[in-house]
Amino acid sequence: MTTRRNFLKTGVVFCSCCLLDQAQAQQAAPTRLPVAVAGKKVKTIDVHAHCHFREAGALLGADAAAVQLPPVNGAAEAFIEIDKRLAAMDSQAVDMEVLSINPFWYGRERDLAGQIVKLQNEKLAELCASKPDRFAAFASLTLQAPDLAVTELETAVKKQGLKGAAIGGVVNGVEFSDARFHPVWAKAEELGVPLFIHPQGVPELNKRLSGNGWLGNTIGNPLETTIALSHLIFEGTLDKFPGLKVIAAHGGGYLPSYADRSDHACLVGPKGCNADIKLKKKPTEYLKQLYFDSLIFTPEAIRHLAAQVGASQIVLGSDYPYPWEMKPVDPILATASLSDDEKIAILGTTAARLLNIPA
């Protein structure tokens, strides 16, 4: 600090020191509720928060623990105890969580998967109704049976008050761009509700991703989201359903970090592209009609994502109760490139509009 003071006297400042001081200040004084930006109170809405219900696991018998209690930190907290979850939300400066359940039922037969989904959606609706100012939820869908998923989505939105649906990144090896899923996307478009894509990894790469670093998640999960979004773009799905609202977890995986490569691929290797699929826009332009959560950890990552897709396309996400980001609001507030209005939008107003929640 003595060195820095000497430079201050001469009018020279190391920017890296300033950034370090800012980071230390944020760690020392984390944001608390209520959150305010430029004196304006903000309702913070975390679109990426998880839960489980033991009753759904019971339908799986001996397999329940493997899918509902993986060996990761925070897994037990997915079984919500309301007072504990509210205390955690308060400590994270989160006014409302939009709950979702990662799909562990895609590989199950139709009737069993349908029972799991029905029970989960009923439980989600019941939980949200008990604390409507603190919880909303994305429905589960039996996506391996698209006709059933269409009915489940309509029931969830129109009768149970759920705000859309949470889906994986692929269904038993079949990409979302496949025509069999078109009725589900059409129903979501008709209802005006978003689909939240949360990846499950890329099991085809398990051998290469084995070893230290939990690479199946560290690399595999963002990669799956990147693949899913790329198929939706390149196969013309987003052209077929221009009103479809998609929210991608973990900042959209790797796609926004290297999106411009997508604009050049078919120019360089046209034989790797289908000439019959004529996109209405450049591939990168579709990113501006998608939404991305903010679970990318740093102000610099947020700055880059906003520069690529627009701040209007970013919503708050934490992945709670898994401890990826325990102070999800702070990186947004610390992103100097964002205006106050943009920070307010990311923290809550964009999600409120997408999910039809009072801001």
C-alpha positions as CSV (number, residue, x, y, z in Angstrom):
1,M,0.0,0.0,0.0
2,T,3.0,2.4,0.6
3,T,4.0,2.0,-3.0
4,R,0.5,2.8,-4.1
5,R,0.3,5.9,-2.0
6,N,3.6,7.2,-3.5
7,F,2.2,6.8,-7.0
8,L,-1.0,8.5,-5.9
9,K,1.1,11.6,-4.9
10,T,2.5,11.7,-8.5
11,G,-0.9,11.2,-10.1
12,V,0.0,7.7,-11.4
13,V,-2.3,4.8,-10.4
14,F,-2.0,1.1,-11.2
15,C,-5.5,0.1,-12.3
16,S,-4.8,-3.5,-11.2
17,C,-4.5,-2.2,-7.6
18,C,-7.8,-0.4,-7.9
19,L,-9.5,-3.5,-9.2
20,L,-8.0,-5.5,-6.3
21,D,-9.2,-3.0,-3.8
22,Q,-12.7,-3.1,-5.3
23,A,-12.7,-6.9,-5.1
24,Q,-11.5,-6.9,-1.5
25,A,-14.1,-4.3,-0.6
26,Q,-16.9,-6.5,-2.1
27,Q,-15.7,-9.5,-0.1
28,A,-15.6,-7.5,3.1
29,A,-19.1,-6.0,2.5
30,P,-21.3,-8.4,0.6
31,T,-24.6,-7.2,-0.7
32,R,-27.6,-7.7,1.5
33,L,-31.4,-7.4,1.1
34,P,-32.9,-5.1,0.1
35,V,-30.7,-4.5,-3.0
36,A,-30.6,-1.0,-4.4
37,V,-29.0,0.4,-7.5
38,A,-28.6,4.2,-7.7
39,G,-31.0,4.5,-4.8
40,K,-33.7,2.4,-6.6
41,K,-34.8,-0.9,-4.8
42,V,-34.5,-3.9,-7.0
43,K,-36.3,-7.2,-6.7
44,T,-33.6,-9.8,-7.3
45,I,-34.8,-12.9,-9.1
46,D,-32.5,-15.9,-9.3
47,V,-33.6,-18.0,-12.3
48,H,-31.2,-20.9,-11.6
49,A,-31.9,-22.6,-8.2
50,H,-32.6,-26.2,-7.6
51,C,-34.6,-28.5,-5.4
52,H,-35.7,-32.1,-5.1
53,F,-38.7,-33.9,-3.5
54,R,-38.2,-37.2,-1.7
55,E,-41.6,-38.4,-2.8
56,A,-40.4,-38.3,-6.4
57,G,-37.3,-40.2,-5.5
58,A,-39.4,-42.8,-3.8
59,L,-40.9,-43.7,-7.2
60,L,-37.4,-44.8,-8.2
61,G,-36.8,-47.1,-5.3
62,A,-33.1,-48.0,-4.9
63,D,-32.0,-45.5,-7.5
64,A,-33.3,-42.5,-5.6
65,A,-30.1,-41.6,-3.7
66,A,-27.9,-41.7,-6.8
67,V,-30.0,-39.2,-8.7
68,Q,-31.2,-37.0,-5.8
69,L,-28.1,-37.1,-3.6
70,P,-25.0,-37.0,-5.8
71,P,-21.7,-36.7,-3.9
72,V,-21.4,-32.9,-4.2
73,N,-21.5,-30.1,-1.8
74,G,-25.0,-28.7,-1.2
75,A,-26.9,-31.8,-2.4
76,A,-28.8,-32.3,0.9
77,E,-30.0,-28.7,0.8
78,A,-31.9,-29.4,-2.4
79,F,-34.6,-30.9,-0.2
80,I,-35.9,-27.6,0.9
81,E,-36.5,-26.7,4.5
82,I,-38.3,-23.4,4.0
83,D,-36.8,-21.4,6.9
84,K,-33.2,-22.6,6.0
85,R,-33.7,-21.8,2.3
86,L,-35.1,-18.3,3.0
87,A,-32.2,-17.6,5.3
88,A,-29.8,-18.7,2.6
89,M,-31.6,-16.5,0.1
90,D,-31.4,-13.5,2.4
91,S,-27.6,-14.0,2.8
92,Q,-27.2,-14.1,-1.0
93,A,-29.4,-11.0,-1.4
94,V,-31.9,-13.0,-3.5
95,D,-35.5,-11.9,-3.1
96,M,-37.0,-14.8,-5.2
97,E,-35.8,-18.1,-6.5
98,V,-37.2,-19.7,-9.6
99,L,-36.8,-23.4,-8.7
100,S,-36.1,-26.2,-11.1
101,I,-35.2,-29.9,-11.0
102,N,-32.5,-31.4,-13.3
103,P,-34.1,-34.1,-15.4
104,F,-33.2,-37.5,-14.0
105,W,-36.2,-39.3,-15.7
106,Y,-35.4,-39.0,-19.4
107,G,-34.2,-42.6,-19.5
108,R,-37.2,-44.0,-17.7
109,E,-40.2,-45.5,-19.4
110,R,-43.1,-43.2,-20.2
111,D,-45.5,-44.1,-17.3
112,L,-42.9,-43.9,-14.6
113,A,-41.4,-40.7,-15.9
114,G,-44.9,-39.2,-16.2
115,Q,-45.6,-40.1,-12.5
116,I,-42.4,-38.4,-11.4
117,V,-43.1,-35.3,-13.4
118,K,-46.8,-35.1,-12.2
119,L,-45.7,-35.4,-8.6
120,Q,-42.9,-32.9,-9.0
121,N,-45.0,-30.2,-10.7
122,E,-47.7,-30.6,-8.0
123,K,-45.1,-30.2,-5.3
124,L,-43.5,-27.2,-7.0
125,A,-46.8,-25.5,-7.3
126,E,-47.6,-26.2,-3.6
127,L,-44.2,-24.9,-2.5
128,C,-44.6,-21.7,-4.6
129,A,-48.1,-21.1,-3.3
130,S,-46.8,-21.3,0.3
131,K,-44.4,-18.4,-0.3
132,P,-45.4,-16.7,-3.5
133,D,-43.2,-13.6,-2.8
134,R,-40.1,-15.8,-2.5
135,F,-40.5,-18.8,-4.9
136,A,-41.6,-19.4,-8.5
137,A,-40.7,-22.5,-10.5
138,F,-40.1,-24.1,-13.8
139,A,-42.1,-27.2,-14.5
140,S,-40.6,-30.6,-15.2
141,L,-41.5,-32.3,-18.5
142,T,-41.5,-35.9,-19.7
143,L,-39.6,-34.7,-22.8
144,Q,-38.9,-38.3,-24.1
145,A,-42.7,-38.4,-24.7
146,P,-43.3,-35.1,-26.5
147,D,-47.1,-35.5,-26.6
148,L,-47.2,-35.9,-22.9
149,A,-44.8,-33.0,-22.4
150,V,-47.1,-30.7,-24.3
151,T,-50.0,-31.6,-21.9
152,E,-47.8,-31.3,-18.9
153,L,-46.6,-27.8,-19.9
154,E,-50.1,-26.5,-20.5
155,T,-51.3,-27.9,-17.2
156,A,-48.3,-26.5,-15.4
157,V,-48.7,-23.0,-16.8
158,K,-52.5,-22.7,-16.9
159,K,-53.5,-24.6,-13.8
160,Q,-50.5,-24.8,-11.5
161,G,-49.0,-21.3,-11.9
162,L,-45.6,-22.5,-13.0
163,K,-43.5,-20.1,-15.1
164,G,-42.2,-22.3,-17.9
165,A,-40.2,-25.5,-17.9
166,A,-36.7,-26.7,-17.1
167,I,-35.2,-29.1,-19.6
168,G,-31.9,-30.9,-20.1
169,G,-29.5,-30.4,-23.0
170,V,-30.4,-33.5,-25.0
171,V,-33.0,-36.3,-24.6
172,N,-31.5,-39.8,-24.8
173,G,-29.2,-38.7,-27.6
174,V,-31.8,-36.9,-29.6
175,E,-31.1,-33.2,-30.1
176,F,-33.7,-30.5,-29.4
177,S,-33.7,-29.5,-33.0
178,D,-35.3,-32.9,-34.0
179,A,-38.8,-32.4,-35.4
180,R,-40.3,-34.7,-32.7
181,F,-39.9,-31.9,-30.2
182,H,-41.5,-29.2,-32.3
183,P,-44.9,-29.6,-30.7
184,V,-43.3,-28.8,-27.3
185,W,-41.5,-25.7,-28.6
186,A,-44.8,-24.7,-30.3
187,K,-46.7,-25.0,-27.1
188,A,-44.1,-23.0,-25.1
189,E,-44.2,-20.3,-27.8
190,E,-48.0,-20.3,-27.7
191,L,-48.0,-20.0,-23.9
192,G,-45.3,-17.3,-24.0
193,V,-43.2,-19.0,-21.3
194,P,-39.5,-19.7,-21.3
195,L,-37.6,-23.0,-21.4
196,F,-34.6,-23.2,-19.1
197,I,-31.9,-25.4,-20.5
198,H,-29.7,-27.0,-17.9
199,P,-27.1,-29.4,-19.1
200,Q,-26.4,-32.9,-17.8
201,G,-22.9,-33.5,-19.3
202,V,-21.7,-35.3,-22.3
203,P,-21.4,-39.0,-21.4
204,E,-19.8,-39.9,-24.8
205,L,-16.7,-38.0,-23.5
206,N,-16.6,-39.7,-20.1
207,K,-13.3,-41.5,-20.8
208,R,-11.5,-38.3,-21.9
209,L,-13.0,-36.3,-19.1
210,S,-12.0,-38.7,-16.4
211,G,-9.2,-37.8,-14.0
212,N,-8.7,-34.8,-11.8
213,G,-10.8,-31.7,-12.0
214,W,-14.3,-33.1,-12.3
215,L,-14.1,-32.4,-16.0
216,G,-17.3,-34.1,-16.7
217,N,-19.0,-31.1,-15.1
218,T,-16.3,-28.4,-15.4
219,I,-16.0,-28.9,-19.2
220,G,-18.8,-31.3,-20.0
221,N,-21.8,-29.3,-18.8
222,P,-21.0,-26.1,-20.6
223,L,-20.1,-28.1,-23.7
224,E,-23.5,-29.7,-23.7
225,T,-25.3,-26.4,-23.6
226,T,-23.0,-25.1,-26.4
227,I,-24.0,-28.1,-28.5
228,A,-27.7,-27.8,-27.7
229,L,-27.8,-24.1,-28.6
230,S,-25.8,-24.6,-31.8
231,H,-28.2,-27.2,-33.1
232,L,-31.2,-24.9,-32.4
233,I,-29.5,-22.2,-34.4
234,F,-28.0,-24.2,-37.3
235,E,-30.9,-26.6,-37.8
236,G,-33.3,-23.6,-38.2
237,T,-35.3,-24.4,-35.0
238,L,-35.2,-20.8,-33.8
239,D,-36.4,-19.7,-37.3
240,K,-39.4,-22.0,-37.0
241,F,-40.2,-20.7,-33.5
242,P,-39.1,-17.1,-33.5
243,G,-41.2,-16.4,-30.4
244,L,-39.6,-19.2,-28.4
245,K,-37.9,-18.0,-25.2
246,V,-34.9,-20.0,-24.2
247,I,-32.7,-19.3,-21.1
248,A,-29.4,-21.1,-21.1
249,A,-27.7,-22.0,-17.8
250,H,-24.0,-21.1,-17.0
251,G,-23.9,-18.2,-19.3
252,G,-24.8,-20.3,-22.3
253,G,-21.7,-22.6,-22.0
254,Y,-18.9,-21.8,-24.4
255,L,-21.0,-20.4,-27.3
256,P,-20.9,-16.7,-26.3
257,S,-17.2,-16.9,-25.7
258,Y,-16.4,-17.9,-29.3
259,A,-19.6,-17.2,-31.1
260,D,-18.1,-15.5,-34.1
261,R,-16.6,-18.8,-35.3
262,S,-20.1,-19.9,-36.0
263,D,-20.5,-17.2,-38.6
264,H,-17.5,-18.5,-40.6
265,A,-17.9,-22.3,-40.4
266,C,-20.2,-22.8,-43.4
267,L,-18.1,-20.4,-45.5
268,V,-14.9,-22.4,-44.9
269,G,-16.4,-25.9,-45.0
270,P,-19.7,-25.8,-46.9
271,K,-19.8,-29.6,-47.2
272,G,-20.2,-29.7,-43.5
273,C,-23.4,-27.7,-43.7
274,N,-26.8,-28.4,-45.2
275,A,-27.5,-26.1,-48.1
276,D,-31.2,-26.8,-47.8
277,I,-31.3,-25.1,-44.4
278,K,-31.2,-21.4,-45.1
279,L,-31.0,-19.4,-41.9
280,K,-32.7,-16.0,-41.8
281,K,-29.8,-14.4,-39.9
282,K,-26.2,-14.9,-39.2
283,P,-25.6,-17.5,-36.5
284,T,-24.3,-14.9,-34.0
285,E,-27.5,-12.9,-34.4
286,Y,-29.6,-15.6,-32.8
287,L,-27.8,-15.1,-29.5
288,K,-29.6,-11.8,-29.2
289,Q,-32.9,-13.7,-29.1
290,L,-31.8,-16.1,-26.4
291,Y,-31.3,-15.5,-22.7
292,F,-28.3,-16.4,-20.5
293,D,-27.9,-16.7,-16.8
294,S,-25.1,-14.8,-15.0
295,L,-23.4,-17.8,-13.5
296,I,-20.0,-17.1,-15.0
297,F,-18.5,-15.7,-11.8
298,T,-16.6,-12.5,-12.6
299,P,-17.4,-9.0,-13.7
300,E,-15.1,-9.4,-16.7
301,A,-17.0,-12.5,-17.8
302,I,-20.3,-10.6,-17.4
303,R,-18.8,-7.7,-19.4
304,H,-17.9,-10.0,-22.2
305,L,-21.2,-11.8,-22.2
306,A,-23.1,-8.5,-22.3
307,A,-20.9,-7.3,-25.2
308,Q,-21.7,-10.4,-27.2
309,V,-25.4,-10.9,-26.5
310,G,-26.6,-7.6,-25.0
311,A,-27.2,-6.9,-21.3
312,S,-30.9,-7.2,-22.0
313,Q,-30.4,-11.0,-22.5
314,I,-28.8,-11.7,-19.2
315,V,-30.6,-12.8,-16.0
316,L,-29.4,-13.6,-12.5
317,G,-28.4,-17.2,-11.7
318,S,-26.6,-18.9,-8.8
319,D,-27.1,-22.8,-9.1
320,Y,-28.0,-22.8,-5.4
321,P,-27.9,-25.0,-3.3
322,Y,-24.7,-26.1,-5.1
323,P,-22.1,-23.6,-4.0
324,W,-20.9,-22.4,-7.3
325,E,-21.7,-18.8,-6.6
326,M,-22.8,-17.8,-3.1
327,K,-23.0,-14.1,-3.8
328,P,-24.6,-13.9,-7.2
329,V,-25.6,-10.3,-7.0
330,D,-22.1,-9.0,-6.4
331,P,-20.5,-9.6,-9.8
332,I,-23.3,-7.8,-11.5
333,L,-23.0,-4.8,-9.2
334,A,-19.2,-4.8,-9.8
335,T,-19.4,-4.8,-13.6
336,A,-18.4,-1.2,-14.3
337,S,-19.3,-1.5,-18.0
338,L,-23.0,-1.9,-17.2
339,S,-25.3,1.1,-16.7
340,D,-27.5,1.3,-13.6
341,D,-30.5,0.4,-15.7
342,E,-28.7,-2.6,-17.2
343,K,-27.7,-3.8,-13.7
344,I,-31.3,-3.5,-12.5
345,A,-32.5,-5.5,-15.6
346,I,-30.1,-8.3,-15.0
347,L,-30.8,-8.5,-11.3
348,G,-34.5,-8.8,-11.7
349,T,-36.6,-6.8,-14.2
350,T,-35.8,-8.9,-17.2
351,A,-36.7,-12.1,-15.4
352,A,-39.8,-10.6,-14.0
353,R,-40.9,-9.7,-17.6
354,L,-40.0,-13.2,-19.0
355,L,-41.8,-15.0,-16.2
356,N,-44.7,-12.6,-15.7
357,I,-43.7,-11.9,-12.1
358,P,-44.4,-8.6,-10.5
359,A,-41.1,-6.6,-10.3
